[in-house]
């Protein structure tokens, strides 16, 4: 008998709409009539057409912007895969809540709300108006020694993150970014990407917080060991998440799935949020049509994951911070794409002669 979380997941999966091809076609036709040579605004034109199909309107409008920053700790930190101690996860969550982190600065710049979600931070956190508490457990299991979580925990984390996204969507936010905080979380992210892609660990493991030399070699060994011990089924996204994932990765995947049911545009950040996107798209492939890639991270696994999703990022600034920083940095570009489509005059409207 399915649990209540499993039932909610099934309902969301069935509720993900199709990309609105008619709205996208109408937007493309309008782009061709605007006062400019066709294609001269490049990726802005492409993004506006994609927004039309996502939001289901030939004249898509951004009604509200937010970034979901999911936080969780990882048992695999005990394997020495990060340059920072585990207590930094909770310390950075407090920094987010105080407004002092990079994501806060960029969100203020973009006019976006920041919502922080405790998915499984090991250190207790004080109540705060910006903090949503899902908290599945005090961090995941050590994936180098066994599974990250149980199947029931995975479903609970997916639904917990999804409910946060639904709260945002129902309050008028239709442009959502997905960020993360969790010491050692590039390790499960690399394991997810390796499991889904079939690529060896050394092709997807990056430097994360700055590990080099023997520490980097150890990280590669840990990911390889996690895959060997847990043997996640690449055709089963829930099993991959359960075996080698993280609570914050699950929360982001659930947020993407739930937000897609409300026709929100899903803006991916770096390797952690893109690993979550692989889980979301594995649960329901239609979710992929609602995703936009903000940037290309220096993490090698990020490029592999973007290729699997068929997404081309908007820019490449050599970012690798996480937190949703790259995704929120893309908000003004995505808004610009929508405004060009909506506010720029056509040749007919402007009384300008079109080309012969």
C-alpha positions in Angstrom: 0.0 0.0 0.0 1.5 3.4 -1.0 2.4 5.9 1.7 0.7 9.3 1.7 3.9 10.8 0.2 4.0 8.3 -2.6 0.3 9.1 -3.4 1.1 12.8 -3.5 4.1 12.2 -5.8 1.9 10.1 -8.2 -0.6 12.8 -8.3 2.0 15.5 -9.1 3.5 13.3 -11.8 0.1 12.8 -13.5 -0.6 16.6 -13.2 2.5 17.9 -15.0 1.1 19.6 -18.2 2.6 19.4 -21.6 4.7 22.2 -23.0 2.3 24.6 -24.8 3.4 24.3 -28.4 0.7 26.6 -29.7 1.7 29.4 -27.4 5.4 28.9 -28.3 4.5 28.9 -32.0 2.5 32.2 -31.6 5.4 33.7 -29.7 7.8 32.7 -32.4 5.6 34.3 -35.1 5.5 37.5 -33.1 9.3 37.5 -32.7 9.6 37.3 -36.5 7.5 40.5 -36.9 9.3 42.6 -34.3 11.4 45.6 -35.5 14.7 43.8 -35.9 16.3 41.4 -38.3 15.0 37.9 -37.5 17.2 36.1 -35.0 19.2 39.3 -34.2 18.5 39.0 -30.5 19.7 35.4 -30.5 19.2 33.5 -27.2 16.8 36.2 -25.9 14.4 35.2 -28.7 14.8 31.5 -28.0 14.2 32.1 -24.2 11.0 34.2 -24.9 9.6 31.4 -27.0 10.4 28.8 -24.4 8.8 31.0 -21.7 5.6 31.2 -23.8 5.4 27.4 -24.0 6.2 27.0 -20.3 3.8 29.6 -19.0 1.1 28.7 -21.6 0.8 32.2 -23.1 2.0 33.8 -26.4 2.8 36.9 -24.3 4.4 35.5 -21.2 4.6 37.7 -18.1 6.8 37.2 -15.1 4.5 37.7 -12.1 6.9 36.9 -9.2 10.5 35.6 -8.7 11.9 33.4 -5.9 14.8 31.1 -5.2 14.4 28.0 -3.1 17.6 27.3 -1.2 17.4 23.7 0.2 19.9 22.8 2.9 21.0 19.4 4.2 24.0 17.5 5.6 25.6 14.4 4.3 27.1 11.4 6.1 29.7 11.1 3.4 31.4 14.2 4.8 33.1 11.8 7.2 35.1 10.5 4.2 37.0 13.8 3.9 35.5 14.8 0.5 35.1 18.5 1.4 37.6 21.2 2.3 35.2 22.6 5.0 33.8 21.1 8.2 30.2 19.9 8.3 29.1 22.7 10.8 29.5 25.2 7.9 26.1 24.0 6.6 24.2 25.4 9.5 26.4 28.5 9.8 25.7 29.3 6.1 21.9 28.8 6.6 22.0 31.4 9.4 24.0 33.7 7.0 21.2 33.2 4.4 18.6 34.1 7.0 20.5 37.2 7.9 20.8 38.3 4.3 24.6 38.2 4.2 25.3 35.5 1.6 26.0 35.9 -2.2 22.5 34.5 -3.0 20.9 37.2 -0.8 22.9 40.0 -2.6 22.0 38.7 -6.1 18.3 38.0 -5.1 18.0 41.6 -3.9 19.6 42.8 -7.2 17.1 40.7 -9.2 14.1 41.5 -7.0 13.6 37.9 -6.0 12.4 36.4 -2.7 14.7 33.9 -0.9 13.1 30.9 0.8 15.5 28.6 2.8 14.4 25.1 3.5 16.0 22.8 6.2 15.7 19.5 4.6 18.1 17.7 7.0 20.7 20.0 8.6 22.5 18.2 11.4 22.8 21.2 13.7 19.6 22.5 15.2 18.4 25.8 13.7 16.4 28.5 15.5 13.0 29.4 14.1 13.0 32.2 11.4 10.3 33.6 9.2 12.3 32.8 6.1 13.1 29.3 7.1 10.8 26.4 6.1 11.4 23.2 8.2 11.0 19.8 6.5 13.9 18.1 8.2 13.8 14.5 7.3 16.8 13.5 9.5 20.1 15.0 10.8 21.8 14.4 7.5 21.9 11.4 5.2 23.7 8.1 5.6 27.3 7.8 4.4 26.9 6.7 0.8 30.4 5.2 0.8 29.1 2.7 3.4 25.5 2.2 2.4 22.4 3.9 1.1 21.8 7.7 1.6 18.2 7.2 2.9 15.2 4.9 2.9 12.7 5.0 0.1 10.1 6.4 2.5 12.5 9.3 3.4 13.1 10.0 -0.2 9.4 10.3 -0.9 8.9 12.5 2.2 11.8 14.8 1.1 10.4 15.1 -2.4 7.0 16.0 -1.2 8.4 18.4 1.5 10.3 20.3 -1.1 7.4 20.3 -3.5 5.0 21.8 -0.9 7.4 24.7 -0.5 7.3 25.3 -4.3 3.5 25.1 -4.4 3.3 27.7 -1.7 5.4 30.0 -3.9 3.5 29.2 -7.0 0.1 29.8 -5.4 1.4 33.2 -4.1 2.1 34.4 -7.6 5.7 33.3 -8.2 6.1 31.8 -11.7 9.9 32.1 -12.1 11.7 29.9 -9.7 15.4 29.3 -9.1 16.8 26.3 -7.2 19.8 26.6 -4.9 21.5 24.5 -2.3 23.6 24.4 0.8 25.2 21.2 2.2 28.9 20.5 3.0 30.0 17.5 0.8 26.9 17.7 -1.5 28.9 17.7 -4.7 29.8 14.1 -3.9 26.2 12.7 -4.0 25.6 15.0 -6.9 28.5 13.4 -8.8 27.2 10.0 -7.8 23.7 10.7 -9.2 25.1 12.1 -12.5 27.5 9.1 -12.8 24.6 6.7 -12.1 22.2 8.2 -14.6 24.8 8.8 -17.3 26.8 5.7 -17.0 30.0 7.8 -17.0 32.9 6.8 -14.7 33.4 8.7 -11.5 36.6 10.5 -12.7 34.6 12.1 -15.5 32.0 13.7 -13.3 33.7 14.4 -10.0 34.9 18.0 -9.6 36.8 20.1 -7.0 33.7 21.2 -5.1 34.8 23.4 -2.3 38.4 23.3 -3.5 39.8 19.8 -2.9 43.0 19.1 -4.8 45.7 16.4 -5.1 45.1 13.4 -2.8 41.9 14.9 -1.5 40.5 15.0 -5.0 41.7 11.4 -5.7 39.9 10.3 -2.5 36.7 12.0 -3.6 36.8 10.1 -6.9 37.4 6.8 -4.9 34.5 7.6 -2.6 32.0 8.2 -5.5 33.2 5.0 -7.2 32.8 3.1 -3.9 29.3 4.5 -3.4 28.2 3.4 -6.8 29.7 -0.1 -6.3 28.2 -0.6 -2.9 24.7 0.8 -3.5 24.3 -0.2 -7.2 21.6 2.4 -8.0 19.3 1.5 -10.9 19.8 4.2 -13.5 16.4 3.6 -15.0 14.7 4.3 -11.6 15.1 7.9 -10.5 13.7 7.2 -7.0 16.2 4.4 -6.5 19.1 6.6 -7.5 18.0 9.3 -5.1 17.5 6.8 -2.3 20.9 5.1 -2.8 23.3 8.0 -3.4 21.3 11.2 -3.1 20.8 13.9 -0.5 17.8 15.4 1.4 18.3 18.8 -0.2 18.7 17.3 -3.6 15.4 15.5 -3.1 13.8 18.7 -1.9 14.8 20.5 -5.0 13.7 17.7 -7.2 10.3 17.7 -5.6 10.1 21.5 -5.8 10.8 21.3 -9.6 8.1 18.6 -10.1 5.5 20.4 -8.1 6.2 23.8 -9.6 5.9 22.3 -13.1 2.3 21.3 -12.3 1.6 25.0 -11.9 3.4 26.0 -15.1 6.3 27.7 -13.4 9.6 28.3 -15.2 12.4 26.3 -13.5 15.8 27.9 -13.6 18.6 25.5 -12.8 21.8 26.6 -11.0 25.0 24.5 -10.8 25.8 20.8 -10.3 23.6 20.2 -7.3 20.4 21.7 -8.6 21.1 20.0 -12.0 21.5 16.6 -10.3 18.2 17.3 -8.7 16.8 18.1 -12.2 17.9 14.7 -13.4 15.9 13.1 -10.6 12.8 15.3 -11.3 13.0 14.5 -15.1 13.5 10.9 -14.3 10.3 10.8 -12.3 8.4 12.6 -15.1 10.2 13.5 -18.4 7.7 16.4 -19.1 9.3 18.4 -16.3 12.4 18.9 -18.5 10.4 21.1 -20.8 9.9 23.6 -18.0 13.6 24.0 -17.3 16.1 26.7 -18.3 19.8 26.3 -17.6 21.3 29.5 -16.2 25.0 28.9 -16.5 27.7 26.3 -17.2 29.6 25.4 -14.0 33.2 24.5 -13.9 32.2 21.2 -12.3 32.6 18.5 -15.0 29.5 16.7 -13.9 27.4 19.7 -14.5 28.2 19.6 -18.2 27.4 16.0 -18.4 24.0 16.6 -16.6 23.1 19.5 -18.9 23.8 17.3 -21.9 21.6 14.6 -20.5 18.8 17.1 -20.0 19.4 18.6 -23.5 19.8 22.1 -22.0 22.1 24.9 -23.3 23.1 27.4 -20.6 22.6 31.1 -21.0 26.1 32.1 -19.9 29.5 30.7 -18.6 31.1 32.8 -15.9 33.2 30.0 -14.3 30.8 29.9 -11.3 30.9 27.1 -8.8 29.4 28.5 -5.6 25.9 27.0 -5.7 23.2 28.6 -3.4 21.2 29.4 -6.6 23.6 32.3 -7.4 23.9 31.5 -11.1 20.2 30.9 -11.5 19.2 34.2 -9.9 21.8 36.0 -11.9 19.9 34.7 -15.0 16.6 36.2 -13.8 17.2 39.7 -15.4 18.1 38.0 -18.7 15.0 35.8 -18.7 12.8 38.8 -17.7 14.4 40.8 -20.6 13.5 38.1 -23.0 9.8 38.3 -21.9 9.8 42.1 -22.1 11.3 42.1 -25.6 8.5 39.8 -26.8 5.8 41.8 -25.0 6.9 45.4 -25.3 8.9 45.7 -28.5 6.8 47.0 -31.5 6.2 44.9 -34.6 6.8 46.4 -38.0 3.0 46.9 -38.4 2.7 48.6 -35.0 5.6 50.9 -35.5 4.9 51.8 -39.2 8.3 50.6 -40.2 8.9 48.9 -43.5 9.7 45.2 -43.2 12.5 43.7 -45.4 11.5 42.7 -48.9 
